[in-house]
Amino acid sequence: MKSAFSQNSLYALRLRHCVAFLVLVSTLLYLHGCGKPAE
C-alpha cells in the first residue's frame, strides 16, 4: 500500500513538472513571437 502510494505520488510530481515545463515553453514562444512583430 505504501509503495503504491509512493509510486502514484512520484507520477503526480512528474506530471506536474511536465505541465509546468510545457507552460513555460509555450509562454516563451508566445512572448518571442509577439515581441518582434516588425521582423
PDB file of N, H, CA, C and O in Angstrom:
ATOM      1  N   MET A   1       0.844  -1.201   0.000  1.00  0.00           N
ATOM      2  CA  MET A   1       0.000   0.000   0.000  1.00  0.00           C
ATOM      3  C   MET A   1       0.880   1.253   0.000  1.00  0.00           C
ATOM      4  O   MET A   1       0.630   2.211  -0.730  1.00  0.00           O
ATOM      5  N   LYS A   2       1.909   1.215   0.834  1.00  0.00           N
ATOM      6  H   LYS A   2       2.112   0.436   1.428  1.00  0.00           H
ATOM      7  CA  LYS A   2       2.784   2.375   0.935  1.00  0.00           C
ATOM      8  C   LYS A   2       3.572   2.578  -0.366  1.00  0.00           C
ATOM      9  O   LYS A   2       3.745   3.709  -0.820  1.00  0.00           O
ATOM     10  N   SER A   3       4.043   1.486  -0.957  1.00  0.00           N
ATOM     11  H   SER A   3       3.903   0.567  -0.588  1.00  0.00           H
ATOM     12  CA  SER A   3       4.822   1.582  -2.189  1.00  0.00           C
ATOM     13  C   SER A   3       3.950   2.098  -3.333  1.00  0.00           C
ATOM     14  O   SER A   3       4.416   2.866  -4.175  1.00  0.00           O
ATOM     15  N   ALA A   4       2.704   1.681  -3.361  1.00  0.00           N
ATOM     16  H   ALA A   4       2.326   1.057  -2.677  1.00  0.00           H
ATOM     17  CA  ALA A   4       1.786   2.118  -4.416  1.00  0.00           C
ATOM     18  C   ALA A   4       1.522   3.622  -4.287  1.00  0.00           C
ATOM     19  O   ALA A   4       1.464   4.340  -5.285  1.00  0.00           O
ATOM     20  N   PHE A   5       1.366   4.078  -3.056  1.00  0.00           N
ATOM     21  H   PHE A   5       1.413   3.494  -2.245  1.00  0.00           H
ATOM     22  CA  PHE A   5       1.137   5.497  -2.817  1.00  0.00           C
ATOM     23  C   PHE A   5       2.358   6.309  -3.238  1.00  0.00           C
ATOM     24  O   PHE A   5       2.227   7.381  -3.829  1.00  0.00           O
ATOM     25  N   SER A   6       3.541   5.793  -2.932  1.00  0.00           N
ATOM     26  H   SER A   6       3.648   4.923  -2.452  1.00  0.00           H
ATOM     27  CA  SER A   6       4.782   6.489  -3.286  1.00  0.00           C
ATOM     28  C   SER A   6       4.919   6.584  -4.799  1.00  0.00           C
ATOM     29  O   SER A   6       5.333   7.612  -5.335  1.00  0.00           O
ATOM     30  N   GLN A   7       4.565   5.499  -5.478  1.00  0.00           N
ATOM     31  H   GLN A   7       4.228   4.664  -5.043  1.00  0.00           H
ATOM     32  CA  GLN A   7       4.668   5.475  -6.936  1.00  0.00           C
ATOM     33  C   GLN A   7       3.678   6.459  -7.550  1.00  0.00           C
ATOM     34  O   GLN A   7       4.008   7.149  -8.514  1.00  0.00           O
ATOM     35  N   ASN A   8       2.480   6.528  -7.003  1.00  0.00           N
ATOM     36  H   ASN A   8       2.212   5.967  -6.219  1.00  0.00           H
ATOM     37  CA  ASN A   8       1.464   7.449  -7.502  1.00  0.00           C
ATOM     38  C   ASN A   8       1.891   8.887  -7.254  1.00  0.00           C
ATOM     39  O   ASN A   8       1.654   9.763  -8.086  1.00  0.00           O
ATOM     40  N   SER A   9       2.517   9.129  -6.114  1.00  0.00           N
ATOM     41  H   SER A   9       2.709   8.417  -5.438  1.00  0.00           H
ATOM     42  CA  SER A   9       2.987  10.478  -5.779  1.00  0.00           C
ATOM     43  C   SER A   9       4.083  10.902  -6.742  1.00  0.00           C
ATOM     44  O   SER A   9       4.122  12.052  -7.180  1.00  0.00           O
ATOM     45  N   LEU A  10       4.974   9.971  -7.070  1.00  0.00           N
ATOM     46  H   LEU A  10       4.942   9.037  -6.714  1.00  0.00           H
ATOM     47  CA  LEU A  10       6.070  10.271  -7.997  1.00  0.00           C
ATOM     48  C   LEU A  10       5.510  10.585  -9.376  1.00  0.00           C
ATOM     49  O   LEU A  10       6.000  11.486 -10.058  1.00  0.00           O
ATOM     50  N   TYR A  11       4.488   9.846  -9.789  1.00  0.00           N
ATOM     51  H   TYR A  11       4.090   9.114  -9.236  1.00  0.00           H
ATOM     52  CA  TYR A  11       3.864  10.085 -11.089  1.00  0.00           C
ATOM     53  C   TYR A  11       3.214  11.464 -11.126  1.00  0.00           C
ATOM     54  O   TYR A  11       3.317  12.179 -12.123  1.00  0.00           O
ATOM     55  N   ALA A  12       2.552  11.828 -10.046  1.00  0.00           N
ATOM     56  H   ALA A  12       2.468  11.247  -9.237  1.00  0.00           H
ATOM     57  CA  ALA A  12       1.898  13.137  -9.976  1.00  0.00           C
ATOM     58  C   ALA A  12       2.944  14.249 -10.015  1.00  0.00           C
ATOM     59  O   ALA A  12       2.719  15.297 -10.621  1.00  0.00           O
ATOM     60  N   LEU A  13       4.080  14.019  -9.372  1.00  0.00           N
ATOM     61  H   LEU A  13       4.262  13.168  -8.880  1.00  0.00           H
ATOM     62  CA  LEU A  13       5.148  15.015  -9.351  1.00  0.00           C
ATOM     63  C   LEU A  13       5.731  15.191 -10.747  1.00  0.00           C
ATOM     64  O   LEU A  13       5.991  16.315 -11.177  1.00  0.00           O
ATOM     65  N   ARG A  14       5.939  14.080 -11.460  1.00  0.00           N
ATOM     66  H   ARG A  14       5.728  13.167 -11.111  1.00  0.00           H
ATOM     67  CA  ARG A  14       6.464  14.143 -12.827  1.00  0.00           C
ATOM     68  C   ARG A  14       5.475  14.852 -13.738  1.00  0.00           C
ATOM     69  O   ARG A  14       5.870  15.661 -14.578  1.00  0.00           O
ATOM     70  N   LEU A  15       4.194  14.554 -13.577  1.00  0.00           N
ATOM     71  H   LEU A  15       3.872  13.897 -12.895  1.00  0.00           H
ATOM     72  CA  LEU A  15       3.160  15.173 -14.406  1.00  0.00           C
ATOM     73  C   LEU A  15       3.132  16.680 -14.171  1.00  0.00           C
ATOM     74  O   LEU A  15       2.973  17.468 -15.103  1.00  0.00           O
ATOM     75  N   ARG A  16       3.289  17.060 -12.906  1.00  0.00           N
ATOM     76  H   ARG A  16       3.418  16.420 -12.149  1.00  0.00           H
ATOM     77  CA  ARG A  16       3.273  18.484 -12.557  1.00  0.00           C
ATOM     78  C   ARG A  16       4.465  19.202 -13.184  1.00  0.00           C
ATOM     79  O   ARG A  16       4.331  20.311 -13.702  1.00  0.00           O
ATOM     80  N   HIS A  17       5.627  18.563 -13.134  1.00  0.00           N
ATOM     81  H   HIS A  17       5.736  17.662 -12.713  1.00  0.00           H
ATOM     82  CA  HIS A  17       6.824  19.161 -13.735  1.00  0.00           C
ATOM     83  C   HIS A  17       6.673  19.268 -15.244  1.00  0.00           C
ATOM     84  O   HIS A  17       7.095  20.253 -15.850  1.00  0.00           O
ATOM     85  N   CYS A  18       6.070  18.252 -15.848  1.00  0.00           N
ATOM     86  H   CYS A  18       5.727  17.452 -15.356  1.00  0.00           H
ATOM     87  CA  CYS A  18       5.879  18.250 -17.300  1.00  0.00           C
ATOM     88  C   CYS A  18       4.952  19.385 -17.716  1.00  0.00           C
ATOM     89  O   CYS A  18       5.224  20.089 -18.688  1.00  0.00           O
ATOM     90  N   VAL A  19       3.858  19.562 -16.982  1.00  0.00           N
ATOM     91  H   VAL A  19       3.637  18.990 -16.192  1.00  0.00           H
ATOM     92  CA  VAL A  19       2.903  20.627 -17.288  1.00  0.00           C
ATOM     93  C   VAL A  19       3.555  21.996 -17.116  1.00  0.00           C
ATOM     94  O   VAL A  19       3.371  22.889 -17.943  1.00  0.00           O
ATOM     95  N   ALA A  20       4.312  22.150 -16.044  1.00  0.00           N
ATOM     96  H   ALA A  20       4.462  21.425 -15.373  1.00  0.00           H
ATOM     97  CA  ALA A  20       4.981  23.430 -15.786  1.00  0.00           C
ATOM     98  C   ALA A  20       5.979  23.745 -16.899  1.00  0.00           C
ATOM     99  O   ALA A  20       6.112  24.896 -17.317  1.00  0.00           O
ATOM    100  N   PHE A  21       6.679  22.711 -17.376  1.00  0.00           N
ATOM    101  H   PHE A  21       6.570  21.776 -17.037  1.00  0.00           H
ATOM    102  CA  PHE A  21       7.654  22.907 -18.448  1.00  0.00           C
ATOM    103  C   PHE A  21       6.964  23.313 -19.744  1.00  0.00           C
ATOM    104  O   PHE A  21       7.432  24.206 -20.450  1.00  0.00           O
ATOM    105  N   LEU A  22       5.851  22.656 -20.055  1.00  0.00           N
ATOM    106  H   LEU A  22       5.470  21.931 -19.481  1.00  0.00           H
ATOM    107  CA  LEU A  22       5.109  22.981 -21.279  1.00  0.00           C
ATOM    108  C   LEU A  22       4.564  24.403 -21.228  1.00  0.00           C
ATOM    109  O   LEU A  22       4.587  25.118 -22.231  1.00  0.00           O
ATOM    110  N   VAL A  23       4.077  24.810 -20.065  1.00  0.00           N
ATOM    111  H   VAL A  23       4.059  24.230 -19.251  1.00  0.00           H
ATOM    112  CA  VAL A  23       3.552  26.170 -19.901  1.00  0.00           C
ATOM    113  C   VAL A  23       4.673  27.194 -20.079  1.00  0.00           C
ATOM    114  O   VAL A  23       4.480  28.236 -20.705  1.00  0.00           O
ATOM    115  N   LEU A  24       5.846  26.887 -19.522  1.00  0.00           N
ATOM    116  H   LEU A  24       6.003  26.041 -19.014  1.00  0.00           H
ATOM    117  CA  LEU A  24       6.981  27.796 -19.630  1.00  0.00           C
ATOM    118  C   LEU A  24       7.420  27.947 -21.086  1.00  0.00           C
ATOM    119  O   LEU A  24       7.651  29.060 -21.559  1.00  0.00           O
ATOM    120  N   VAL A  25       7.531  26.830 -21.788  1.00  0.00           N
ATOM    121  H   VAL A  25       7.343  25.926 -21.405  1.00  0.00           H
ATOM    122  CA  VAL A  25       7.951  26.852 -23.189  1.00  0.00           C
ATOM    123  C   VAL A  25       6.939  27.599 -24.055  1.00  0.00           C
ATOM    124  O   VAL A  25       7.320  28.421 -24.888  1.00  0.00           O
ATOM    125  N   SER A  26       5.658  27.318 -23.860  1.00  0.00           N
ATOM    126  H   SER A  26       5.349  26.650 -23.183  1.00  0.00           H
ATOM    127  CA  SER A  26       4.624  27.979 -24.657  1.00  0.00           C
ATOM    128  C   SER A  26       4.603  29.482 -24.376  1.00  0.00           C
ATOM    129  O   SER A  26       4.367  30.279 -25.283  1.00  0.00           O
ATOM    130  N   THR A  27       4.845  29.866 -23.133  1.00  0.00           N
ATOM    131  H   THR A  27       5.037  29.218 -22.396  1.00  0.00           H
ATOM    132  CA  THR A  27       4.881  31.286 -22.775  1.00  0.00           C
ATOM    133  C   THR A  27       6.063  31.983 -23.433  1.00  0.00           C
ATOM    134  O   THR A  27       5.929  33.094 -23.947  1.00  0.00           O
ATOM    135  N   LEU A  28       7.217  31.331 -23.416  1.00  0.00           N
ATOM    136  H   LEU A  28       7.326  30.429 -22.998  1.00  0.00           H
ATOM    137  CA  LEU A  28       8.408  31.925 -24.035  1.00  0.00           C
ATOM    138  C   LEU A  28       8.218  32.073 -25.534  1.00  0.00           C
ATOM    139  O   LEU A  28       8.597  33.094 -26.108  1.00  0.00           O
ATOM    140  N   LEU A  29       7.639  31.074 -26.171  1.00  0.00           N
ATOM    141  H   LEU A  29       7.331  30.245 -25.705  1.00  0.00           H
ATOM    142  CA  LEU A  29       7.397  31.142 -27.612  1.00  0.00           C
ATOM    143  C   LEU A  29       6.391  32.240 -27.936  1.00  0.00           C
ATOM    144  O   LEU A  29       6.534  32.943 -28.936  1.00  0.00           O
ATOM    145  N   TYR A  30       5.376  32.385 -27.091  1.00  0.00           N
ATOM    146  H   TYR A  30       5.260  31.814 -26.279  1.00  0.00           H
ATOM    147  CA  TYR A  30       4.354  33.420 -27.301  1.00  0.00           C
ATOM    148  C   TYR A  30       4.963  34.813 -27.174  1.00  0.00           C
ATOM    149  O   TYR A  30       4.702  35.690 -27.998  1.00  0.00           O
ATOM    150  N   LEU A  31       5.775  35.012 -26.138  1.00  0.00           N
ATOM    151  H   LEU A  31       5.988  34.300 -25.469  1.00  0.00           H
ATOM    152  CA  LEU A  31       6.409  36.318 -25.927  1.00  0.00           C
ATOM    153  C   LEU A  31       7.413  36.611 -27.038  1.00  0.00           C
ATOM    154  O   LEU A  31       7.531  37.755 -27.478  1.00  0.00           O
ATOM    155  N   HIS A  32       8.130  35.598 -27.494  1.00  0.00           N
ATOM    156  H   HIS A  32       8.034  34.668 -27.137  1.00  0.00           H
ATOM    157  CA  HIS A  32       9.119  35.792 -28.563  1.00  0.00           C
ATOM    158  C   HIS A  32       8.422  36.131 -29.874  1.00  0.00           C
ATOM    159  O   HIS A  32       8.926  36.940 -30.653  1.00  0.00           O
ATOM    160  N   GLY A  33       7.267  35.519 -30.123  1.00  0.00           N
ATOM    161  H   GLY A  33       6.857  34.861 -29.490  1.00  0.00           H
ATOM    162  CA  GLY A  33       6.529  35.764 -31.352  1.00  0.00           C
ATOM    163  C   GLY A  33       5.859  37.139 -31.341  1.00  0.00           C
ATOM    164  O   GLY A  33       5.793  37.807 -32.373  1.00  0.00           O
ATOM    165  N   CYS A  34       5.363  37.560 -30.180  1.00  0.00           N
ATOM    166  H   CYS A  34       5.417  37.017 -29.342  1.00  0.00           H
ATOM    167  CA  CYS A  34       4.661  38.841 -30.100  1.00  0.00           C
ATOM    168  C   CYS A  34       5.631  39.985 -29.818  1.00  0.00           C
ATOM    169  O   CYS A  34       5.282  41.155 -29.979  1.00  0.00           O
ATOM    170  N   GLY A  35       6.835  39.648 -29.402  1.00  0.00           N
ATOM    171  H   GLY A  35       7.118  38.698 -29.271  1.00  0.00           H
ATOM    172  CA  GLY A  35       7.799  40.693 -29.054  1.00  0.00           C
ATOM    173  C   GLY A  35       8.434  41.331 -30.284  1.00  0.00           C
ATOM    174  O   GLY A  35       8.940  42.451 -30.214  1.00  0.00           O
ATOM    175  N   LYS A  36       8.409  40.607 -31.428  1.00  0.00           N
ATOM    176  H   LYS A  36       7.998  39.697 -31.484  1.00  0.00           H
ATOM    177  CA  LYS A  36       9.037  41.141 -32.633  1.00  0.00           C
ATOM    178  C   LYS A  36       8.099  41.056 -33.834  1.00  0.00           C
ATOM    179  O   LYS A  36       8.347  40.277 -34.754  1.00  0.00           O
ATOM    180  N   PRO A  37       7.034  41.842 -33.838  1.00  0.00           N
ATOM    181  CA  PRO A  37       6.085  41.799 -34.965  1.00  0.00           C
ATOM    182  C   PRO A  37       6.657  42.449 -36.218  1.00  0.00           C
ATOM    183  O   PRO A  37       6.228  42.145 -37.331  1.00  0.00           O
ATOM    184  N   ALA A  38       7.628  43.345 -36.036  1.00  0.00           N
ATOM    185  H   ALA A  38       7.977  43.592 -35.132  1.00  0.00           H
ATOM    186  CA  ALA A  38       8.200  44.065 -37.172  1.00  0.00           C
ATOM    187  C   ALA A  38       9.049  43.129 -38.034  1.00  0.00           C
ATOM    188  O   ALA A  38       9.060  43.242 -39.259  1.00  0.00           O
ATOM    189  N   GLU A  39       9.762  42.202 -37.379  1.00  0.00           N
ATOM    190  H   GLU A  39       9.753  42.110 -36.383  1.00  0.00           H
ATOM    191  CA  GLU A  39      10.634  41.290 -38.114  1.00  0.00           C
ATOM    192  C   GLU A  39       9.817  40.145 -38.703  1.00  0.00           C
ATOM    193  O   GLU A  39      10.371  39.265 -39.362  1.00  0.00           O
TER     194      GLU A  39
END
